[in-house]
């Protein structure tokens, strides 16, 4: 993943619309909202990007599951940018969503895609090609982190066009982006601790994943990875939703993976964690290095090497991918070719 991200950032000297193609200056200059369409892991990349686009570029964003979008008559808006996200660029549902938006009159389109020769790139006006390389496994991993990298660049680009990005902010964001490969290498060094968790984790039949804010989509992705390759039933919730239903599932047989970076939502998240502990649920917490955590039985903590601010989701997803991977290895499932799934869903 460090190399895939470094490759995806190759040639990025500064933030400029040209990163997205020749016509990008005119297209990105006239848009006033975005509609993101994608499936599976790519959809979760879109949900994460919504936070960046809103907070950095101050622009309105809708994120839709592509397989559902085409069955709606959404209100056409010619100043909307339709953004598709796809590893393969051939996913039938995402292509159908794009065509549906085009038919409704929304013609400005951009794709974040890993395959430059794909249908998605041909059909979209603008593109950013991620350089994740070939993904052997069906379950997306480096495709996801490179998509997030490209979506962060898109957020910065739209922010700059809209006059919402100072030179100082641009330089600071670029510095953080360029440091990502090193930061990810440090996260990968957590693997022995995750292997130890996977031994325990593999004995469960169900798992919950909790996150808040920008880390909620990362919780969704962590649950999806676990489902896809270890076949453990996993669901993700924004932690505040626990008390609206899922808390009924929490017993000492329910592990609860919690993404707990040190941010403004941490105190609220801690009270959600107490609700879990009070029902006997085992907490598996990914905290930041300086997060204050109570040390008690039933709370397992792995600390991330550094707090990564706005780009923290890119780091926090890596241990979740590793947890799914090692849990699957312990359970003896095929991590590259999960049953019933295809790498590219073209029908
Ligand atoms: C979307 C997706 C992947 C998933 C699997 C099935 O593909 O849902 O996220 O891992 O491969 O398809 P894509 O549009 O990103 O190629």
Boltz pocket constraint, residues with backbone or C-beta under 6 A from the ligand:
constraints:
  - pocket:
      binder: B
      contacts: [[A, 39], [A, 40], [A, 41], [A, 42], [A, 85], [A, 86], [A, 87], [A, 88], [A, 89], [A, 90], [A, 91], [A, 94], [A, 138], [A, 139], [A, 140], [A, 342], [A, 343], [A, 344], [A, 345]]
      max_distance: 6.0
